[in-house]
Amino acid sequence: MKSVDKHSKIIVSATKVFAKKGFFNARISDIAKEAKVADGTIYLYFNNKFDILISVLEEEIGKIIDQIEKAIEKENDPVKMMTIFIEKHLLAMKQNKNLAEVMHI
């Protein structure tokens, strides 16, 4: 498995584990088990659990922001821009309930 694939798999798995157990109850070993990698593999990509959380938020929210920016780039009406923003945000949270849960940690 390529390193980018493992990194992504760890991010997705961490999102699931954080959503299910909560950040403080989740362990690195839980994330590794969900990602189907060795515990030590996690440390090749992240320093600690806080580092994983920051990456989850930056990367996953970054994807949502990119989608929103593309959707509103040609729009000039601020009300329509806000409507698009809200719709895209709510759709993203509906599609990724684990991320929605993690965002409220």
Residue pairs with C-beta under 8 A, 6 or more apart in sequence:
1 9
3 45
6 35
6 37
6 41
6 45
7 45
9 35
9 36
9 37
10 31
10 35
10 37
10 41
10 42
10 45
10 46
10 52
11 52
11 55
11 56
11 59
11 60
12 35
13 31
13 32
13 34
13 35
14 26
14 31
14 34
14 35
14 52
14 53
14 55
14 56
15 56
15 60
15 96
15 98
15 99
15 102
16 34
16 98
17 26
17 30
17 31
17 34
18 26
18 53
18 56
18 98
18 101
18 102
18 105
19 97
19 98
19 99
19 101
19 102
20 26
20 98
21 30
22 105
23 49
23 53
23 102
23 105
26 49
27 49
28 39
28 42
28 43
28 48
28 49
29 39
31 42
31 49
31 52
32 38
32 39
32 41
32 42
35 41
35 42
42 52
46 52
46 55
53 102
53 105
56 99
56 102
57 102
57 103
60 96
60 99
61 99
61 103
64 88
64 89
64 92
67 88
67 92
68 84
68 85
68 88
68 89
71 84
71 88
72 80
72 81
72 84
72 85
75 81
75 84
92 99
93 99
93 100
93 103
94 100
